[in-house]
Amino acid sequence: MALAGGLAVWRLLLLPLVLALAACLALASPAYALSSTAERVVEPVEVLRVSAGAFGAESTAPLADGAGELALPRFCPVALSAECDPASIEAGVDCGMDWMCGIEPCLCGSADAWGGCSCNGLETTVPAVAYASSDEGVVRVAEAAGRVWLVPVAPGTATVTCTASLKHFADAEAHLAVTVGGPTLADGVLAGLCLLAVALTAACVLLARRAVKRRRRHAGLS
């Protein structure tokens, strides 16, 4: 009888604890689901404007509803740059422990503002922007000297698609109508200056070689 009474007392004491634990688990499950990647609304990164510059001059094409316009001279490649929103974020550096941090929210106790792993600290991450031309017979995209360039090929109009990607954000596209004009007086002057620069460089190299040959001759005679 005493044993049965003791068990009854323990049951009465443990029942509130069991109920409290069940309530905590029931509340924690929806919270976990809402913070998961599947439930969270992923905002897209936005391309605000695209700038094109060469020889110290720069023109900016603001974008409205993901579309804009840009005019290029016939014989002048321009360097491209894009301004995005957000311009940068402080994202976590993954630690590589997939069994702990390969899910969101991170279970290791160190997460960034988006629930991603930040065991190795935070790093500044900027959007990556890729460009593609709809008609490379009019204008083509090239990479040189660490920059992205638009190279005019022939007069006409082509659409340049700018795709922005950023961690924790959805990709976004912007479309730029690029018009390449025909030859102008400014293009002729620019081409003439380029030819003059090439000619001066060649003349300097030729004079330097002649000077070296003369020194060698004098050194041999002496």
Secondary structure by P-SEA (a helix, b strand, c coil): caaaaaaaaaaaaaaaaaaaaaaaaaaaaaaaaaaccccbbbbbbbbcccccccccbbbbbbbccccbbbbbcccbbbbbbbbccccccbbbbbccccccccccccccccccccccccccbbbbbbbbbbbbbcccccbbbbbcccbbbbbbccbbbbbbbbbbbbccbbbbbbbbbbbbbcccaaaaaaaaaaaaaaaaaaaaaaaaaaaaaaaaaaaaac
